[in-house]
């Protein structure tokens, strides 16, 4: 279509040039015709003024010159007519070519329109399929990201518990390892306690069989044991109860102090701090417009805090780019957010 369009433009330019040339030739032909008529009129006036006896060779000469000029004019007129006919033929040929090219362009446009319709229908189906595939891949990516975060949390928990990867970590054992010595001592103590338990079981069995007699006292003496009096047992129970009560009171005081500390932080900083998930901290501003407007920070392996994406954090693009990405300061970010939320409430009020 582009080639045919360029050819059409070229043919139109040629046609316009031929039409200009044709107009020039017609104008020139008209001038020559007027000049011929003028010459004839002049000769006829000379002939009418002179008598037949006054004709001279000079007039014959002039007549001959006029006839020559007339002949040249006729020849030139013939040539102009030939050129005019040729120009008209070329113009007709160009018009025919132009009409042919216009017909071809029209057919090509129709074919292009049909191809565009087919392509648009096919492309719509492909776009629909690609969108479905993108949605499936996005869901799979989200699932994999959640699995990755879960595995990272498990790995971090295992690392905190003292586990390690034997492929990446090499463990060196001391020749006189304190841990090995402690394990050996623990095994010895466990063995001694097991023997002690066996002796106590034997004493209990004898007591159950025949009551407390001389042989039972001898067994208790050999086991280096004596039954405690009931008073001491009661004192021990009372001490245990007092310890449990003290622990309960300490827990209550601790909870009260924690709540008091959180309230003070909420009043001083303007943010309520919660820990819904391990290694994740949620900040809710006192000036938040909605209860769900909160910030969630995640603690990384190196101890750094990272802002998690929430519906509320998506609306803070400028503050995040300025204070977190460029300035790398979380306190400045939270302070700027507090000022912004306070300004909104003040403006609304």
Secondary structure, DSSP 8 states (H G I E B T S, - for coil): -HHHHHHHHHHHHHHHHHHHHHHHHHHHHHHHHHHHHHHHHHHHHHHHHS-GGG--HHHHHHHHHHHHHHHHHHHHHHHHHHHHHHHHHHHHHHHHHHHHHHHHHHHHHHHHHHHHHHHHHHHHHHHHHHHHHHHHHHHHHHHHHHHHHHHHHHHHHHHHTT---TTT------TT-HHHHHHHHHHHHHHHHHHHHHHHHHHHHHHHHH-S-HHHHHHHHHTT-----HHHHHHHHHHHHHHHHHHHHHHHHHHHHHHHHHHHHHHHHSEEEEEEETTEEEEEETT-SSTT--EEEEE-TTS-EEE---TTGGG-HHHIIIIIIIS--HHHHHHHHHHHHHHHHHHH-
